[in-house]
Amino acid sequence: MTSLPLFEDAPREGHRLAFERWLHDQQAQGSLRLASSVEVYRDMWGAFAAWCLGQSPAVTLEALDARDLQAFQAERYGMKSSDLSLSPRHALRLLRLIDRVLRHHAAVTDTPVNTVAADWIAANPEIRYAEAAASDPLPEFLSVSETKQLIIFLSHARPRPHLSEERRAAQASFSWQEVRNRAAVALQLGAGLTPGDVRVLTLDGPTSQGGRVRERPWKVAVPGNGNSPAREAPIAPWAGDLLQHWLRVRADARIEGHFLFPSTRSGKAWSKESHYKAAKQVLDEAGLDAADGGSFRLRHTFALRQLRRGADSEQVARWLGVEPEAMARYHRVVAAPQDVI
């Protein structure tokens, strides 16, 4: 005889069905065509639903109120860090998704509409106007000369033919941490990765097979998270050379674990604070202003460089793990007479 569960899991099923029904209708109407967009919305809803179901008692869609959204927002904002993993724009997108699913759920079930998400947006100007032009400044990026300066500085960490004895000695003196730090910064500039992306990369992320140069990584697989789907991004050849050298250094140092850029020899994950300080130090040593978490400029420079070279906007968005609409701020720069390498 099969025993019955001690607790009903109706709330869990209700959250899942509400989203899946909304998603099905959006796809049927042609409003959601890109698989990457679907994954983003699925991850966003999954994070929200997990929070609701983790409360005691679980928060149902019908009972969801402003206090719940306040608690949810407070918890998420508590996770905010220098890599801007949760921004007002993301909060706006998330609340809009909640509102759309709630309205669709009410229509399907013939129940009163829960307008709590829409009410929350209206009552919080910092969220409501997150996509306004005044709240969407142009991305900061490196100039042509700054980018060349940084690439030269980063590349000094790897061995190259025809180096002088002095340069060979200087290169040999690099610690494994210094090579790691430069290779990590290289992937932000040369592959458009965020600081958070860099920290979660694993050893099977880089791909060398099929590239133009033997053993040199030419693309990297980035795991998905609540803000963006899993994706692949191309690696600039100079960054691939440095990453290839780091992989050799990592192996020679017998560093353990599965993280591509671990914090310790035992393979411990790189913390946000430690990684932030390491990236800042690299930029400082390269002679660039690293104030205010400036490593995000590297990702913006990558995006602008790709667009200037004629890359398709939606393709660049996929490389970055963002919605195509987010490319508008980059096009505002590309359309202007700015120097971008």
N, C-alpha and C positions, 0 to 999 in steps of 0.2 A: 504494500500500500504506500503510495507516494504522499509524503507530508506536504502540507501547504506552507508557503512562505510566511514567516512571522509578520512581515510588514508588506503592505501593498507597494508595488513599484509603479503605480499609476502616474505619479508626478514625472518620473523619468520618461515613461512612454509618452506622456503628454507633451513634454518639451521636444522630444525627438520627432513625433508626428507633426507637430505644428510647424517645425522648420522644414521637414521633408516635403510636406504638402505645399508650403509656400515656394520652396525651391522648384518643385515639379511644375508649378504653374508659371513661374518666371521663365523656366527653360522652354515650356510649351509656347509661350508668347514671344520667344526670341529675345527677351530682355537680358538673359544671361547666357552668353555663348562661349566665353573663354573658360576653359577648365581651370586656369589659374585663379580666376575670379570666384568660381564656385568653391575652390579649396579655401580661399581667404575667408569667405562668408561662413563656410562650415567650421573653420577653426575659431572664428569670432563667436559664433553661436555656441560652439562647444565649451568655450571658456565661460561664457555667461551661464549656460545651463549647469555646468559643473558647480559653479558658485551657488546657484539656487538650490541644487540638490544637496549641497554640502551643509546647508543650514538646518537647524533643528527648531521647529519642524521645517521640512523642505518647502521652498517658496514655489507655489504654483503660478501659472500664467494669469489665472483669474485673480489671485490674491496679491500679485505683485503691486507694491505701492512705492511712494516716494522715499520712504524710509529704507526700503530694500535697495533702491537705486543709489541712495546716499551711501549706504554701507558698502555696496559693490564698488562704487566709484572710489570711495576712500581707500578700500583695500587695494585696488589697482593702482591708484596714484601713489600708494605707499611703496610700489615696486618701481616707480620711476627712477631712472638713473641717468648718467651722463650720455648713454647711447640713445636717449629719447625713445625708449621702447613703448611708452604710452604718451601720446601727444594729444592736445585738444582736438586736432583733426581726426585722430583715430577714435577718440571718445565720441565724436559726433557721428562718425560712420557706424560705430557700434550701436549707439542709441537709435539711429535711424533704422538699422536692421531690426532691432527689438520692436520698434513701433510698427514696422511693416509686417512682421510676423504676427504680432498681436492683432492687428487689424484683419489680416487674412484669416487667422484662427477664429476670430469672432464671426466673420462672414460664413465660414465653413460650418461652424457649430451653431450658428443662429443664436449667439449670445451677445450681451452688451460689449461694446468695444472698450478695452482697457487703454486709456490714453496717457498712462503715466509717463511713458518714454517721451512722447511729444510734449507733454506738460513740462517735463524736466528740461528738455532742450530750450523751450520758450523762457523758462525761468532762470537759465544760466547763460548770460551773454558771452562768456568766454568760450563756451561750447557752441552756442548758436551761431556765432560769427567766425568760427574757426577757419572757414574756407573763404572768408571775405578777403579782398585784395590786401587790405591793411594788415591782416593777420597772416598773410602769405608772402613774406618778403622773398626777394630773389635769393637763390642759394649762393652761399659763399663758396668760392673755388680758388684754386691756385692759378696764378698767371703762367704764361709760357715759361718765363725765366725761372719762376719758383718751382715749377714742375721739373724742369731740367735739373735744377740744383738739387732737388730731393732725390731724383732718380740716380744721379751721380753719387750722392752721399750713400744711399742704400746699397748701391752696387759695389761699393768699396769693401763690403763684407764678404764678397765671394772671390775665389781665385780666378785669375784670368791670365792668358798667355802674355809673355813679353813684359811682365811687371818688373820694376826695378827691385833690387835687393831690399831697399828700404820699404817699399810697398808690400813685398812678400812678407817681411818680418811683421809689419803692422797688421796685415791680414791674418797671419797665423796667431796673433795675440788675442783675437776676438774670443770671448767666452761663448759658450753655447747659448746663454741667455741673450747676449747681444745679437747673435745671428738670428735667433728666434724673433726678437723684437723687430728687427729690420724686415725680416720676411713677412711678418704679420702686417706691418705698415704697408709693405709692397702690395699685398693682396687687397688692401683697402683702396689704394690708388690704381693698381693694375687690374683689378677684377670687380671693383665697385662694391665691395663687401662692407657691411656695418661692423662696428666693434663687437656686437653680439654674435654676428655670423662667424667672425674670426674665432671666438672663444669656443664655439660648439663644433667646429670642423673636426673631423676624424681622419685617421690615416688613409682611409679608403676614399676620401673626398677628392683629392687631385687625380686627374687622369693624364697619363703620359702616352699610353698606347694610341697609335694613329696620328701622332703629332708630326710636325715637320722636322723636329730635331729629336734624336733618340734620347729617351729618358727624361726629356724636359716636359714638365706638366704644362698642358695647354688649355685645360678647363678644370673647373672645380664644382663639385656637387655640394650644395648647401642645404642642410635639413630645414624642414618647415617649422613654423612656430605659430603662436596665436595671431601674429600680425602679418605674416606672409607665408606663401606655400613653399614647399620644397622646390628647388630650382637648380639650374646649372648656369654658370657664368664663365665667359672666356677669360683667359689669363694673358696679359700682355707678355710678349717674349722676354723682355728684361726682367719682369717679375717672376716668370717661369724659371729663368736661370737661377735667380736667388732662392726660389722655393726648392729647386732641385738640390742646391747646395745645402740648404737647411735640412733636407731629408737625410743627406749623407752625414751631416754633423750630428743629427739626432740619433742616427743608427750607431755612429762611432762612439757617442757618449753613452750608449746603452740605456737610453731613456725609456722608461716603461709606460704602459697604458695605451689607450686608443686615441687620445686627443692629438691632433696635429700640432697644436701649440700648448703643451702642458705647462703648468706652473713650476713643477718640481721634477727631479729625476725619477721619482716614483710614479709619475703620471698624473698627479693631482690636477684638477681643472683650474684654469686660469680665472681668478676672481675679477669682477668688474673693476674694482679699485686698483688692483695691481696692474691690470692690463691698461687702464686709463693712464696711470703714471708712466708705464713703459712707453706707450705711444707718444705721450707728451714729451718725454725725455728725448726720444728719437727726433721729433720735430724741432725741439730746442737745439739739439746738437747739429741739426742740419741747417740751422740759422733761420728757421721759420717761426713765426709767432704761433705758439701753441695754446694761447689763452682760450678759455671758454670751451674746452673739449674740442679743439679745432680739427681733430682727425676726421670729423664728418665731412670736411671740405674735400678730402681725398675721394670719397664716394661721389660727391657732386662733380668733381673734376672728371672722373671716369665717365659719368653719364654725358656730360657736355662734350667731351672728346668724341664719344661714339656718335652723337648726333651731328657734330661738325663734320665727321667723316662720312656722313650720309647713311648711317645705320637707321633701319626702320624704327620708328618711335615705339611701337608695340613690342618689338623685339628687345629694345633696351629696357623697357618696363619689365619684361619677363626676366631679364638678367638681374635687374635690381630687386625683383620680388615685390613690385608695386603695381597699382592699378594704372591702366593707360592714361587716365585722367590726371594722374599725379605728374605726368611729363609736361603739363602746361607751363609750370614754373620754369622748367629748363628751356622750353621753346622761347620764353620771354627773353632769356639771355642770348640764345643762339640768334634770334632775330635782331639783336642789338649789336653794335660794333664793338665787341669785346674780344680780347685775345684769349683763346683757350687752346691748350695743347692736347 
